[in-house]
């Protein structure tokens, strides 16, 4: 193998190794973002459920309220 060709192969191998490393880092970051998004979605769902329950406590059912005193 000529010196120039060997140098080009080494450079290409270096680039591929760098790209593989970058791809692994991006994959890890994406996995973390997906996990955090799932946690946030669960937290939001839980918060909305609590809000619905709290709203129900604030607004009484008209059928359960006693009639006004003028009846």
Secondary structure, 3 states (H helix, E strand, C coil): CCHHHHHHHHHHHHHHHHHHHHHHHHHHHHHHHHHHHHHHHHHHHHHHHHHHHHHHHHCCCHHHCCCCCCC
